[in-house]
Amino acid sequence: MNGKPITMQDVAKAAGVSTSTVSRVLDERLPPTNSPAAQRVKKAAEELGYKRDILASSLRRGGTGTIGVLVPRLSDTVMALIYEAISKVAQERHYFAIVATSGDDPESERQAVELLLNRRVDGLILATSRLDDQLPSQLRDRGFRTLWCFVPMGKALLPWVTIFKVDTLPLGTSST
């Protein structure tokens, strides 16, 4: 198709349905359907190589489907395992977890948080080892709707979880 990205309109035309039908059939948040129209849409999308435009979708949905995760370092086994668990749960719920590291430096932490917020993450998970860290309360005061913080206590092998705001991430809970 002239090197341009395949659009929903292209799929709708190929499947003989409306664009809204294509949107509903290909929306992974909705229950799948196998109606004749849905089968045509899925076949046309596959044959044309349609890929959802994530930027356009995030504008319509009002969210990016992204969770920001800030850890001191991924070389720490506990932090790496926490990130892997978060990423797994995020994928199960059609979210993408993006990680940033701070090296336990407060200024690097603040810069990384700003970069994640500028990318319009839908939620933010902070891992910090400083009990006097003011960043969680600063974010809460700015009205950021979702925030979880893991605060390792001393030399404990597993972190304590401190939830600074009752709103939960769209991920819900997991026993992972």
Residue pairs with C-beta under 8 A, 6 or more apart in sequence:
1 10
1 48
5 51
5 53
6 45
6 48
6 49
6 50
6 51
7 50
7 53
8 19
8 22
8 23
8 26
8 50
9 19
10 48
10 50
11 22
11 26
11 41
11 44
11 45
11 48
11 50
12 18
12 19
12 21
12 22
12 41
14 44
14 47
14 48
15 21
15 22
15 37
15 40
15 41
15 43
15 44
15 45
16 40
17 37
17 40
17 41
21 37
21 41
22 41
22 45
24 30
25 33
25 37
25 38
25 41
25 42
26 41
26 42
26 45
26 50
26 52
28 94
29 94
32 38
44 50
54 64
54 65
57 65
58 64
58 65
58 120
63 120
63 122
63 170
64 119
64 120
64 121
64 122
65 94
65 95
65 96
65 122
66 95
66 96
66 97
66 98
66 119
66 120
66 121
66 122
67 86
67 90
67 95
67 96
67 97
67 98
67 121
67 122
67 123
67 124
67 125
67 169
67 170
67 171
68 97
68 98
68 100
68 113
68 116
68 117
68 119
68 121
68 123
68 124
68 125
69 83
69 86
69 87
69 97
69 98
69 99
69 100
69 124
69 125
69 127
70 99
70 100
70 101
70 102
70 109
70 112
70 113
70 116
70 124
70 125
70 126
70 127
71 79
71 82
71 83
71 99
71 100
71 101
71 102
71 127
72 79
72 101
72 102
72 103
72 104
72 127
72 128
72 129
73 79
73 101
73 102
73 103
73 104
74 80
74 83
74 99
74 101
78 152
78 157
78 158
78 159
79 127
82 127
82 150
82 159
83 97
83 99
85 174
85 176
86 97
86 125
86 171
87 97
87 99
88 176
89 171
89 172
89 174
89 176
90 96
90 97
90 171
91 97
93 170
93 171
93 172
95 122
95 170
95 171
98 116
98 119
98 121
100 112
100 113
100 115
100 116
101 112
102 108
102 109
102 112
104 129
104 130
106 130
106 133
106 135
109 126
109 128
109 133
109 135
110 135
113 124
113 126
113 135
113 139
116 124
117 124
117 144
122 146
122 169
122 170
123 145
123 146
123 147
123 148
123 169
123 170
123 171
124 139
124 144
124 146
124 147
124 148
125 147
125 148
125 149
125 150
125 169
126 135
126 136
126 147
126 148
126 149
126 150
127 149
127 150
127 152
127 159
128 135
128 136
128 149
128 150
128 151
129 151
129 152
131 151
133 149
133 151
136 147
136 149
136 162
136 164
137 164
139 147
140 147
140 164
140 165
144 165
145 165
145 167
146 165
146 167
146 168
146 169
146 170
147 163
147 164
147 165
148 161
148 163
148 164
148 169
149 161
149 162
149 163
149 164
150 159
150 160
150 161
150 162
151 159
151 160
151 161
151 162
152 159
152 160
153 159
153 160
